[in-house]
């Protein structure tokens, strides 16, 4: 992203009351354990490295599709 990195984006997202409970998957080039830990500190649903996603793109789509089918979320 040109103006902020993913962690900065998560900070902004989580600080907005209307978006703070959004389900977020991270798709990134970083395989850094520090970045992963920081992302999960912001309650992401998943951290996916682009290199792996590119190779297994259809599996990634199936994973996200199954997530929405299986996970029970509270109603607003």
MARPABA-965387 format. One record per atom (N, C-alpha, C): residue in three letters; x negated, y negated, z negated. Coordinates in nm, 4 decimals. Layout:
N
<node><rest>ala</rest><u>X</u><v>Y</v><w>Z</w></node>
...
***
This chain:
76
<node><rest>unk</rest><u>-0.0858</u><v>0.1171</v><w>0.0000</w></node>
<node><rest>unk</rest><u>0.0000</u><v>0.0000</v><w>0.0000</w></node>
<node><rest>unk</rest><u>-0.0902</u><v>-0.1231</v><w>0.0000</w></node>
<node><rest>unk</rest><u>-0.0560</u><v>-0.2198</v><w>0.0778</w></node>
<node><rest>unk</rest><u>-0.1472</u><v>-0.3324</v><w>0.0953</w></node>
<node><rest>unk</rest><u>-0.1640</u><v>-0.4243</v><w>-0.0262</w></node>
<node><rest>unk</rest><u>-0.0619</u><v>-0.4395</v><w>-0.1111</w></node>
<node><rest>unk</rest><u>-0.0721</u><v>-0.5400</v><w>-0.2181</w></node>
<node><rest>unk</rest><u>-0.0913</u><v>-0.4820</v><w>-0.3562</w></node>
<node><rest>unk</rest><u>-0.0640</u><v>-0.3550</v><w>-0.3726</w></node>
<node><rest>unk</rest><u>-0.0832</u><v>-0.2912</v><w>-0.5025</w></node>
<node><rest>unk</rest><u>-0.1082</u><v>-0.1430</v><w>-0.4826</w></node>
<node><rest>unk</rest><u>-0.1722</u><v>-0.0829</v><w>-0.5829</w></node>
<node><rest>unk</rest><u>-0.1937</u><v>0.0611</v><w>-0.5720</w></node>
<node><rest>unk</rest><u>-0.0735</u><v>0.1341</v><w>-0.6335</w></node>
<node><rest>unk</rest><u>-0.0738</u><v>0.2647</v><w>-0.6268</w></node>
<node><rest>unk</rest><u>0.0394</u><v>0.3432</v><w>-0.6722</w></node>
<node><rest>unk</rest><u>0.0691</u><v>0.3284</v><w>-0.8203</w></node>
<node><rest>unk</rest><u>-0.0352</u><v>0.3180</v><w>-0.9024</w></node>
<node><rest>unk</rest><u>-0.0150</u><v>0.3025</v><w>-1.0458</w></node>
<node><rest>unk</rest><u>0.0472</u><v>0.1668</v><w>-1.0757</w></node>
<node><rest>unk</rest><u>0.0025</u><v>0.0629</v><w>-1.0071</w></node>
<node><rest>unk</rest><u>0.0636</u><v>-0.0693</v><w>-1.0241</w></node>
<node><rest>unk</rest><u>0.2109</u><v>-0.0653</v><w>-0.9830</w></node>
<node><rest>unk</rest><u>0.2399</u><v>0.0059</v><w>-0.8747</w></node>
<node><rest>unk</rest><u>0.3780</u><v>0.0210</v><w>-0.8302</w></node>
<node><rest>unk</rest><u>0.4619</u><v>0.0912</v><w>-0.9378</w></node>
<node><rest>unk</rest><u>0.4083</u><v>0.1979</v><w>-0.9968</w></node>
<node><rest>unk</rest><u>0.4809</u><v>0.2687</v><w>-1.1017</w></node>
<node><rest>unk</rest><u>0.5078</u><v>0.1784</v><w>-1.2219</w></node>
<node><rest>unk</rest><u>0.4095</u><v>0.0961</v><w>-1.2595</w></node>
<node><rest>unk</rest><u>0.4283</u><v>0.0023</v><w>-1.3703</w></node>
<node><rest>unk</rest><u>0.5441</u><v>-0.0923</v><w>-1.3406</w></node>
<node><rest>unk</rest><u>0.5470</u><v>-0.1448</v><w>-1.2199</w></node>
<node><rest>unk</rest><u>0.6555</u><v>-0.2350</v><w>-1.1798</w></node>
<node><rest>unk</rest><u>0.7899</u><v>-0.1623</v><w>-1.1794</w></node>
<node><rest>unk</rest><u>0.7923</u><v>-0.0442</v><w>-1.1233</w></node>
<node><rest>unk</rest><u>0.9149</u><v>0.0341</v><w>-1.1155</w></node>
<node><rest>unk</rest><u>0.9690</u><v>0.0645</v><w>-1.2548</w></node>
<node><rest>unk</rest><u>0.8836</u><v>0.1100</v><w>-1.3424</w></node>
<node><rest>unk</rest><u>0.9262</u><v>0.1462</v><w>-1.4777</w></node>
<node><rest>unk</rest><u>0.9648</u><v>0.0246</v><w>-1.5623</w></node>
<node><rest>unk</rest><u>0.9178</u><v>-0.0944</v><w>-1.5248</w></node>
<node><rest>unk</rest><u>0.9541</u><v>-0.2148</v><w>-1.6005</w></node>
<node><rest>unk</rest><u>1.0889</u><v>-0.2728</v><w>-1.5575</w></node>
<node><rest>unk</rest><u>1.1432</u><v>-0.2269</v><w>-1.4455</w></node>
<node><rest>unk</rest><u>1.2729</u><v>-0.2734</v><w>-1.3968</w></node>
<node><rest>unk</rest><u>1.3832</u><v>-0.1860</v><w>-1.4572</w></node>
<node><rest>unk</rest><u>1.4727</u><v>-0.2442</v><w>-1.5379</w></node>
<node><rest>unk</rest><u>1.5767</u><v>-0.1648</v><w>-1.6036</w></node>
<node><rest>unk</rest><u>1.6635</u><v>-0.0832</v><w>-1.5074</w></node>
<node><rest>unk</rest><u>1.6868</u><v>-0.1335</v><w>-1.3884</w></node>
<node><rest>unk</rest><u>1.7711</u><v>-0.0611</v><w>-1.2927</w></node>
<node><rest>unk</rest><u>1.6968</u><v>0.0547</v><w>-1.2259</w></node>
<node><rest>unk</rest><u>1.5649</u><v>0.0501</v><w>-1.2247</w></node>
<node><rest>unk</rest><u>1.4863</u><v>0.1530</v><w>-1.1572</w></node>
<node><rest>unk</rest><u>1.4031</u><v>0.2386</v><w>-1.2519</w></node>
<node><rest>unk</rest><u>1.4032</u><v>0.2038</v><w>-1.3797</w></node>
<node><rest>unk</rest><u>1.3120</u><v>0.2673</v><w>-1.4745</w></node>
<node><rest>unk</rest><u>1.3314</u><v>0.4183</v><w>-1.4871</w></node>
<node><rest>unk</rest><u>1.4508</u><v>0.4673</v><w>-1.4611</w></node>
<node><rest>unk</rest><u>1.4762</u><v>0.6115</v><w>-1.4715</w></node>
<node><rest>unk</rest><u>1.4726</u><v>0.6828</v><w>-1.3377</w></node>
<node><rest>unk</rest><u>1.4257</u><v>0.6161</v><w>-1.2334</w></node>
<node><rest>unk</rest><u>1.4189</u><v>0.6770</v><w>-1.1006</w></node>
<node><rest>unk</rest><u>1.3271</u><v>0.7989</v><w>-1.1011</w></node>
<node><rest>unk</rest><u>1.3644</u><v>0.8976</v><w>-1.0236</w></node>
<node><rest>unk</rest><u>1.2794</u><v>1.0154</v><w>-1.0068</w></node>
<node><rest>unk</rest><u>1.1765</u><v>0.9827</v><w>-0.8997</w></node>
<node><rest>unk</rest><u>1.0494</u><v>1.0011</v><w>-0.9344</w></node>
<node><rest>unk</rest><u>0.9407</u><v>0.9603</v><w>-0.8460</w></node>
<node><rest>unk</rest><u>0.8465</u><v>1.0773</v><w>-0.8224</w></node>
<node><rest>unk</rest><u>0.8185</u><v>1.1026</v><w>-0.6969</w></node>
<node><rest>unk</rest><u>0.7114</u><v>1.1938</v><w>-0.6575</w></node>
<node><rest>unk</rest><u>0.5997</u><v>1.1079</v><w>-0.5997</w></node>
<node><rest>unk</rest><u>0.4776</u><v>1.1358</v><w>-0.6373</w></node>
<node><rest>unk</rest><u>0.3618</u><v>1.0629</v><w>-0.5861</w></node>
<node><rest>unk</rest><u>0.3033</u><v>1.1411</v><w>-0.4691</w></node>
<node><rest>unk</rest><u>0.2843</u><v>1.0753</v><w>-0.3574</w></node>
<node><rest>unk</rest><u>0.2153</u><v>1.1324</v><w>-0.2418</w></node>
<node><rest>unk</rest><u>0.0942</u><v>1.0443</v><w>-0.2191</w></node>
<node><rest>unk</rest><u>-0.0247</u><v>1.0978</v><w>-0.2415</w></node>
<node><rest>unk</rest><u>-0.1449</u><v>1.0164</v><w>-0.2482</w></node>
<node><rest>unk</rest><u>-0.2653</u><v>1.0868</v><w>-0.1860</w></node>
<node><rest>unk</rest><u>-0.3696</u><v>1.0095</v><w>-0.1620</w></node>
<node><rest>unk</rest><u>-0.4960</u><v>1.0662</v><w>-0.1163</w></node>
<node><rest>unk</rest><u>-0.5861</u><v>1.1014</v><w>-0.2335</w></node>
<node><rest>unk</rest><u>-0.5545</u><v>1.0530</v><w>-0.3529</w></node>
<node><rest>unk</rest><u>-0.6412</u><v>1.0724</v><w>-0.4693</w></node>
<node><rest>unk</rest><u>-0.6193</u><v>1.2083</v><w>-0.5346</w></node>
<node><rest>unk</rest><u>-0.7284</u><v>1.2797</v><w>-0.5538</w></node>
<node><rest>unk</rest><u>-0.7258</u><v>1.4069</v><w>-0.6245</w></node>
<node><rest>unk</rest><u>-0.7909</u><v>1.3920</v><w>-0.7625</w></node>
<node><rest>unk</rest><u>-0.8033</u><v>1.2689</v><w>-0.8075</w></node>
<node><rest>unk</rest><u>-0.8692</u><v>1.2369</v><w>-0.9336</w></node>
<node><rest>unk</rest><u>-0.7821</u><v>1.2770</v><w>-1.0530</w></node>
<node><rest>unk</rest><u>-0.8417</u><v>1.3474</v><w>-1.1489</w></node>
<node><rest>unk</rest><u>-0.7682</u><v>1.3845</v><w>-1.2694</w></node>
<node><rest>unk</rest><u>-0.7229</u><v>1.2611</v><w>-1.3469</w></node>
<node><rest>unk</rest><u>-0.8016</u><v>1.1551</v><w>-1.3446</w></node>
<node><rest>unk</rest><u>-0.7645</u><v>1.0301</v><w>-1.4116</w></node>
<node><rest>unk</rest><u>-0.6365</u><v>0.9738</v><w>-1.3498</w></node>
<node><rest>unk</rest><u>-0.6302</u><v>0.9703</v><w>-1.2171</w></node>
<node><rest>unk</rest><u>-0.5108</u><v>0.9193</v><w>-1.1484</w></node>
<node><rest>unk</rest><u>-0.3893</u><v>1.0072</v><w>-1.1753</w></node>
<node><rest>unk</rest><u>-0.4105</u><v>1.1385</v><w>-1.1759</w></node>
<node><rest>unk</rest><u>-0.2995</u><v>1.2311</v><w>-1.2041</w></node>
<node><rest>unk</rest><u>-0.2443</u><v>1.2064</v><w>-1.3442</w></node>
<node><rest>unk</rest><u>-0.3340</u><v>1.1980</v><w>-1.4421</w></node>
<node><rest>unk</rest><u>-0.2908</u><v>1.1772</v><w>-1.5804</w></node>
<node><rest>unk</rest><u>-0.2168</u><v>1.0452</v><w>-1.5955</w></node>
<node><rest>unk</rest><u>-0.2682</u><v>0.9407</v><w>-1.5317</w></node>
<node><rest>unk</rest><u>-0.2038</u><v>0.8098</v><w>-1.5413</w></node>
<node><rest>unk</rest><u>-0.0656</u><v>0.8119</v><w>-1.4758</w></node>
<node><rest>unk</rest><u>-0.0533</u><v>0.8797</v><w>-1.3638</w></node>
<node><rest>unk</rest><u>0.0770</u><v>0.8903</v><w>-1.2969</w></node>
<node><rest>unk</rest><u>0.1763</u><v>0.9646</v><w>-1.3856</w></node>
<node><rest>unk</rest><u>0.1329</u><v>1.0748</v><w>-1.4457</w></node>
<node><rest>unk</rest><u>0.2231</u><v>1.1505</v><w>-1.5323</w></node>
<node><rest>unk</rest><u>0.2563</u><v>1.0742</v><w>-1.6598</w></node>
<node><rest>unk</rest><u>0.1693</u><v>0.9816</v><w>-1.7017</w></node>
<node><rest>unk</rest><u>0.2016</u><v>0.8930</v><w>-1.8143</w></node>
<node><rest>unk</rest><u>0.3236</u><v>0.8057</v><w>-1.7825</w></node>
<node><rest>unk</rest><u>0.3489</u><v>0.7849</v><w>-1.6537</w></node>
<node><rest>unk</rest><u>0.4656</u><v>0.7084</v><w>-1.6098</w></node>
<node><rest>unk</rest><u>0.5819</u><v>0.8000</v><w>-1.5703</w></node>
<node><rest>unk</rest><u>0.5756</u><v>0.9238</v><w>-1.6165</w></node>
<node><rest>unk</rest><u>0.6861</u><v>1.0198</v><w>-1.6001</w></node>
<node><rest>unk</rest><u>0.7214</u><v>1.0493</v><w>-1.4548</w></node>
<node><rest>unk</rest><u>0.6222</u><v>1.0730</v><w>-1.3719</w></node>
<node><rest>unk</rest><u>0.6523</u><v>1.1130</v><w>-1.2345</w></node>
<node><rest>unk</rest><u>0.7000</u><v>1.2575</v><w>-1.2348</w></node>
<node><rest>unk</rest><u>0.7808</u><v>1.2930</v><w>-1.1375</w></node>
<node><rest>unk</rest><u>0.8322</u><v>1.4292</v><w>-1.1251</w></node>
<node><rest>unk</rest><u>0.7308</u><v>1.5220</v><w>-1.0600</w></node>
<node><rest>unk</rest><u>0.6382</u><v>1.4659</v><w>-0.9846</w></node>
<node><rest>unk</rest><u>0.5369</u><v>1.5468</v><w>-0.9190</w></node>
<node><rest>unk</rest><u>0.4282</u><v>1.4610</v><w>-0.8580</w></node>
<node><rest>unk</rest><u>0.3082</u><v>1.5149</v><w>-0.8522</w></node>
<node><rest>unk</rest><u>0.1913</u><v>1.4470</v><w>-0.7962</w></node>
<node><rest>unk</rest><u>0.1404</u><v>1.5350</v><w>-0.6834</w></node>
<node><rest>unk</rest><u>0.1486</u><v>1.4872</v><w>-0.5608</w></node>
<node><rest>unk</rest><u>0.1145</u><v>1.5662</v><w>-0.4430</w></node>
<node><rest>unk</rest><u>0.0033</u><v>1.4956</v><w>-0.3665</w></node>
<node><rest>unk</rest><u>-0.1047</u><v>1.5680</v><w>-0.3421</w></node>
<node><rest>unk</rest><u>-0.2177</u><v>1.5132</v><w>-0.2679</w></node>
<node><rest>unk</rest><u>-0.1905</u><v>1.5302</v><w>-0.1188</w></node>
<node><rest>unk</rest><u>-0.2062</u><v>1.4216</v><w>-0.0433</w></node>
<node><rest>unk</rest><u>-0.1723</u><v>1.4219</v><w>0.0997</w></node>
<node><rest>unk</rest><u>-0.2429</u><v>1.5322</v><w>0.1768</w></node>
<node><rest>unk</rest><u>-0.3670</u><v>1.5604</v><w>0.1420</w></node>
<node><rest>unk</rest><u>-0.4408</u><v>1.6652</v><w>0.2134</w></node>
<node><rest>unk</rest><u>-0.3657</u><v>1.7976</v><w>0.2052</w></node>
<node><rest>unk</rest><u>-0.3147</u><v>1.8298</v><w>0.0887</w></node>
<node><rest>unk</rest><u>-0.2380</u><v>1.9533</v><w>0.0705</w></node>
<node><rest>unk</rest><u>-0.1004</u><v>1.9423</v><w>0.1342</w></node>
<node><rest>unk</rest><u>-0.0397</u><v>1.8258</v><w>0.1237</w></node>
<node><rest>unk</rest><u>0.0940</u><v>1.8064</v><w>0.1804</w></node>
<node><rest>unk</rest><u>0.0911</u><v>1.8206</v><w>0.3325</w></node>
<node><rest>unk</rest><u>-0.0136</u><v>1.7707</v><w>0.3959</w></node>
<node><rest>unk</rest><u>-0.0237</u><v>1.7811</v><w>0.5402</w></node>
<node><rest>unk</rest><u>-0.0323</u><v>1.9248</v><w>0.5856</w></node>
<node><rest>unk</rest><u>-0.1101</u><v>2.0009</v><w>0.5128</w></node>
<node><rest>unk</rest><u>-0.1300</u><v>2.1413</v><w>0.5477</w></node>
<node><rest>unk</rest><u>-0.0041</u><v>2.2235</v><w>0.5199</w></node>
<node><rest>unk</rest><u>0.0659</u><v>2.1884</v><w>0.4161</w></node>
<node><rest>unk</rest><u>0.1832</u><v>2.2646</v><w>0.3731</w></node>
<node><rest>unk</rest><u>0.3097</u><v>2.1791</v><w>0.3752</w></node>
<node><rest>unk</rest><u>0.3266</u><v>2.0985</v><w>0.4787</w></node>
<node><rest>unk</rest><u>0.4344</u><v>2.0005</v><w>0.4822</w></node>
<node><rest>unk</rest><u>0.5728</u><v>2.0636</v><w>0.4682</w></node>
<node><rest>unk</rest><u>0.5987</u><v>2.1717</v><w>0.5371</w></node>
<node><rest>unk</rest><u>0.7304</u><v>2.2358</v><w>0.5285</w></node>
<node><rest>unk</rest><u>0.7564</u><v>2.2897</v><w>0.3881</w></node>
<node><rest>unk</rest><u>0.6530</u><v>2.3408</v><w>0.3229</w></node>
<node><rest>unk</rest><u>0.6678</u><v>2.3861</v><w>0.1844</w></node>
<node><rest>unk</rest><u>0.7001</u><v>2.2684</v><w>0.0928</w></node>
<node><rest>unk</rest><u>0.6404</u><v>2.1533</v><w>0.1207</w></node>
<node><rest>unk</rest><u>0.6670</u><v>2.0331</v><w>0.0424</w></node>
<node><rest>unk</rest><u>0.8133</u><v>1.9916</v><w>0.0564</w></node>
<node><rest>unk</rest><u>0.8643</u><v>1.9934</v><w>0.1771</w></node>
<node><rest>unk</rest><u>1.0037</u><v>1.9578</v><w>0.2006</w></node>
<node><rest>unk</rest><u>1.0959</u><v>2.0561</v><w>0.1287</w></node>
<node><rest>unk</rest><u>1.0641</u><v>2.1848</v><w>0.1350</w></node>
<node><rest>unk</rest><u>1.1433</u><v>2.2850</v><w>0.0639</w></node>
<node><rest>unk</rest><u>1.1391</u><v>2.2621</v><w>-0.0870</w></node>
<node><rest>unk</rest><u>1.0226</u><v>2.2264</v><w>-0.1385</w></node>
<node><rest>unk</rest><u>1.0089</u><v>2.2001</v><w>-0.2816</w></node>
<node><rest>unk</rest><u>1.1007</u><v>2.0865</v><w>-0.3261</w></node>
<node><rest>unk</rest><u>1.0988</u><v>1.9777</v><w>-0.2518</w></node>
<node><rest>unk</rest><u>1.1829</u><v>1.8626</v><w>-0.2871</w></node>
<node><rest>unk</rest><u>1.3304</u><v>1.8977</v><w>-0.2723</w></node>
<node><rest>unk</rest><u>1.3644</u><v>1.9688</v><w>-0.1673</w></node>
<node><rest>unk</rest><u>1.5032</u><v>2.0115</v><w>-0.1478</w></node>
<node><rest>unk</rest><u>1.5484</u><v>2.1002</v><w>-0.2637</w></node>
<node><rest>unk</rest><u>1.4663</u><v>2.1953</v><w>-0.3034</w></node>
<node><rest>unk</rest><u>1.5008</u><v>2.2834</v><w>-0.4142</w></node>
<node><rest>unk</rest><u>1.5076</u><v>2.2079</v><w>-0.5463</w></node>
<node><rest>unk</rest><u>1.4234</u><v>2.1098</v><w>-0.5629</w></node>
<node><rest>unk</rest><u>1.4268</u><v>2.0283</v><w>-0.6844</w></node>
<node><rest>unk</rest><u>1.5658</u><v>1.9691</v><w>-0.7039</w></node>
<node><rest>unk</rest><u>1.6180</u><v>1.9061</v><w>-0.5992</w></node>
<node><rest>unk</rest><u>1.7499</u><v>1.8422</v><w>-0.6092</w></node>
<node><rest>unk</rest><u>1.8616</u><v>1.9429</v><w>-0.6305</w></node>
<node><rest>unk</rest><u>1.8431</u><v>2.0638</v><w>-0.5822</w></node>
<node><rest>unk</rest><u>1.9458</u><v>2.1666</v><w>-0.5987</w></node>
<node><rest>unk</rest><u>1.9449</u><v>2.2283</v><w>-0.7383</w></node>
<node><rest>unk</rest><u>1.8274</u><v>2.2365</v><w>-0.7999</w></node>
<node><rest>unk</rest><u>1.8119</u><v>2.3093</v><w>-0.9250</w></node>
<node><rest>unk</rest><u>1.8139</u><v>2.2233</v><w>-1.0512</w></node>
<node><rest>unk</rest><u>1.7633</u><v>2.1042</v><w>-1.0416</w></node>
<node><rest>unk</rest><u>1.7486</u><v>2.0196</v><w>-1.1600</w></node>
<node><rest>unk</rest><u>1.8819</u><v>1.9547</v><w>-1.1957</w></node>
<node><rest>unk</rest><u>1.9161</u><v>1.9636</v><w>-1.3229</w></node>
<node><rest>unk</rest><u>2.0388</u><v>1.9019</v><w>-1.3731</w></node>
<node><rest>unk</rest><u>2.0047</u><v>1.7633</v><w>-1.4269</w></node>
<node><rest>unk</rest><u>2.0673</u><v>1.6627</v><w>-1.3730</w></node>
<node><rest>unk</rest><u>2.0460</u><v>1.5258</v><w>-1.4166</w></node>
<node><rest>unk</rest><u>2.1720</u><v>1.4738</v><w>-1.4862</w></node>
<node><rest>unk</rest><u>2.1553</u><v>1.3844</v><w>-1.5851</w></node>
<node><rest>unk</rest><u>2.2734</u><v>1.3297</v><w>-1.6497</w></node>
<node><rest>unk</rest><u>2.3508</u><v>1.2395</v><w>-1.5530</w></node>
<node><rest>unk</rest><u>2.4801</u><v>1.2363</v><w>-1.5704</w></node>
<node><rest>unk</rest><u>2.5627</u><v>1.1469</v><w>-1.4889</w></node>
<node><rest>unk</rest><u>2.5605</u><v>1.0092</v><w>-1.5495</w></node>
<node><rest>unk</rest><u>2.5687</u><v>0.9089</v><w>-1.4659</w></node>
<node><rest>unk</rest><u>2.5693</u><v>0.7697</v><w>-1.5167</w></node>
<node><rest>unk</rest><u>2.7029</u><v>0.7326</v><w>-1.5732</w></node>
***
